[in-house]
Structure formats: C-alpha cells, structure tokens
Amino acid sequence: MRLHNWFIRNLDDIQREVVIESIDKSIIVQGLAGSGKTNLAIHRALQAKNRGSYAIVIMTIALKRMIAYGMKELGLDNERIAYDWSWENRGFDLIGDVYCMLKENGQIDNSVVFLVRGNETRKFELVFKEYQAPYIRSRGHFGLDFGDWVDSSIYVAWNRRTSWFKEVPIDSDFNVTKTNKYRLVPSGTLYKPAESTIDYLIVDEAQDFNVNDFRLRFIPKMNKTISLLGDSNQKMNSKGNSMQQLKDAFPNFKNFNLKYNYRLPKSIAKVVQKITDSDIDLLTDNLKAGGNSDFPNYPKPIIKRCNSREDEIKWIANRINNESLDDVAILVEDASCIQEVVKLLALNGIDKVQTHYRTGKTAPFHTVNTLDFSNNDLPCILNYYAAKGSEFDHVFVPFANEGRVGKRNDFFVACTRSSNSLYITYSGKRTTFLDKVVDQDVVEYK
C-alpha cells in the first residue's frame, strides 16, 4: 500500500467543509469507496488536538496501522486509535512487538518488558500486579495483555490485564533482537487504558456498528461530540446499521455526503458497481487521475478461470513475478484461505509476504501479524474484512467460486481496494455476484 498516495493532503470542497466544521458539533459523514472518509477521520482528530482528549475507534486491527501513518503525518499521537474489541476491554494498544528478559536459568524475568517497533525500543518496568483502573489512569501506567492463547509460563509471569508498568528511559541504540537474552512474547500487547470519558470521539466504518452501540457504548463515554464516518455499501457486520438508520437515530447531527471517488479507476468502477444490489454510481463523480482513468489509460479488470485453487495461485504468482508487480494485495474470504495462499505462494517462489490472521479458534492458537504497509515489495495477504479502508495498486481476488466469497458486500469491498488493476480468479462455478458485469468491460480468460 502506497501510504503517501493513500493520505490526502489536498482536500476538495466537500472534504474541506467537513474539516472546517466545528469539532464541537457532532457530525455524520457518508461517502462511497475511495471518497476519503478515513482521511477525514484523521483530520477530525487534528481539529480536536488542542481542544481536549480525542480517540479514533475503528473495527479492524489492520486499518489501525494505516490510520497511525496518517496521524503521524499530521503530528498527532498515533497511539490514540483503538479497534472495537480493544476499545471495549483495554483502551489504546501501543504499536510494536513485546519482548521479555530471560534470567540465567532461562525463566522469564517479569520485572521488565520491551516494546520494539522498527529500530525503536522502549523499556517498561513492572510497578504492581493488581487492577486499580482510576489509579492507573491517573498515573499513566501501561498494561500487558495477550491477544491469543499463550503457554502457562507467560500467564504465571504476568497473568492477564493485571500487571502494570511504567515507561523508563533507555539507550537509543539498545536492541533486544541482537541477543538471545530476550524472548518475544507471543501476541503480547502493551496498552494504555483509555480515560473514563473522552471529549471527542471519532468512529470510522460507522456502518459496522449499530444505533445501540452508539447510544450505550460510545455516547456515554463522550464528553463533547462524536463524528461518524461510513458507507452503507461497505457494511460487513450483520449487526451494523445503514448510514440512513444512523442519520434517523441522531437527527441533530450535521450530515455531509462526500461526492468524489479518488481511488477506483473508471475501468474498475464500471465493473465493481455491478456487484452490489444497490444502485450506486462510481463513474459520474470519479476524479481518479483527474477523471481520465478509463480504458485504455487504465487496464480492464481480468477474470480468469483456472482448473484448481492451486492453479489460481500459480497464475497469480506468475503474474506478479513476470510483470514485477509491487504494491500487491491478495484478498480472500477467511483465515483458512490466507494460510492456503501463503503456502501455495511459497511453492511458487514467493516465500516472503505480509499478512494478518489467527491460526484457529480454539487453544492452542496464535495470531500471525507481519503487516508492514510501508513495504510495497511484499504481497499483502488479508481477508476481505481486514482490508477495509486500504488500497493497493494491484488487487487479486482468488477463489471467486459460488458460495465461497462471503456476502455480496464483502466481495464488493475486496474488489474496491484497487487503485490500478483488478484480477479475479475462480476454479469452480463463478460467483453469481459477477453476473451483471458487462462482457466488454472485462478481459475474461476461460
């Protein structure tokens, strides 16, 4: 993902209206894929920066990493982002991998942990092991949690959400990865508890929450205002509400409708708008490449029939290698498909990828998270849901067989992640979600 392209610096007139709207007014912003909603959420946080406390709440972990980049660009605290579960149970997760120190006998030294992000290492010393939320918030302490099942030695050392740390100075060139005296804590997460109430709440992908979520979980924690940004056509949570339902529920919130699409080339837009049941128009107000993004300036989407799932991934790997494609995403329905793709890519010469998935639903399991959106050389393998809010030059959507692509909106979200070229492959009966696509708008290989 080309983060410098994804982040909007030059706002259009409607986006500017959102940005200059007083942060002391609650708003609802609706816009189609590629209209800049997530960028505006970040700009909304910038408005709140010097006015009080703020938080951006999102649905997925992957989207958090992209928003963190945009917040850093604007000089914001890029750790004031929380995905839904963390918001409810922890607060603000710090970005990075957690390491512990080992004693001479190989046992864990629970008195200190380290947070490693790129070339930066931060050190945290244990203060106490008990839960006193008001005290912790007032002293700025950090908690330790585990996203997955972990072995008993780690639970014995720290338990879960009961060990509290303070950050202490550390030499700038200190690196725990250069010696075997330190050990990665699997799925370890350091987090900062959120304040009991926050002045300004900003919720992206608002359509995946519902009215009761906002009334019972968000607004009671809001001191001043809340900003909701979303798109009904990208609703992937069955419990979510449409943007219209949110507007009806909160009639006093000022409404904004983003008009322009900046991501999807017209060559792709005319195809993907046929996927949804909604009557949406991704062409009329399309400003990708100044509106000159139709074929032949941009390629038509390719739909390819293969003999097997293995052949699909082999074809994708050959396409990536032969055309030297970078900034590539391969988007699939679920975690099992991600693991399958990773293995098949390795068999076809692509053994380094970036991805995010959980290895199972019952213990023992762990989360694999190697996402680094700044590295465009490594293909990014994600499920449809985790890809929300992202964009890539080249998007492959394999296994597009009937009954294997989730819901219609899910498939639509996957196909709208592309800013240049789109490839859809299948090896059984092609999904009926493509039935309305006009033959002349695609290149189809059977």
Salt bridges, closest charged atoms under 4 A:
ASP13 OD1 - ARG16 NH1 3.22
GLU21 OE2 - LYS25 NZ 3.69
GLU21 OE1 - LYS254 NZ 2.91
ASP24 OD2 - ARG51 NH2 2.42
GLU73 OE1 - ARG9 NH2 2.52
ASP77 OD2 - LYS192 NZ 3.92
GLU79 OE2 - ARG117 NH1 3.91
GLU79 OE2 - ARG122 NH1 3.18
ASP84 OD1 - ARG217 NH2 2.43
GLU88 OE1 - ARG217 NE 2.89
ASP93 OD2 - ARG90 NH2 2.70
GLU120 OE1 - ARG117 NH2 3.48
ASP145 OD2 - ARG90 NH1 2.73
ASP145 OD1 - ARG160 NE 2.64
ASP145 OD2 - ARG161 NE 2.93
ASP148 OD1 - ARG358 NH2 3.03
ASP151 OD2 - ARG183 NH2 3.08
GLU167 OE2 - ARG122 NE 2.90
GLU195 OE1 - ARG80 NH2 3.10
GLU205 OE1 - LYS388 NZ 3.59
ASP208 OD2 - LYS388 NZ 2.06
ASP213 OD1 - ARG217 NH1 3.10
ASP277 OD1 - ARG408 NE 3.35
ASP294 OD2 - LYS270 NZ 3.01
GLU323 OE2 - ARG319 NE 2.74
ASP326 OD1 - ARG2 NH2 2.65
ASP327 OD2 - ARG2 NE 3.87
GLU340 OE1 - ARG309 NH2 2.76
GLU391 OE1 - ARG263 NE 3.38
ASP393 OD2 - ARG2 NE 2.66
GLU444 OE2 - ARG430 NH1 2.93
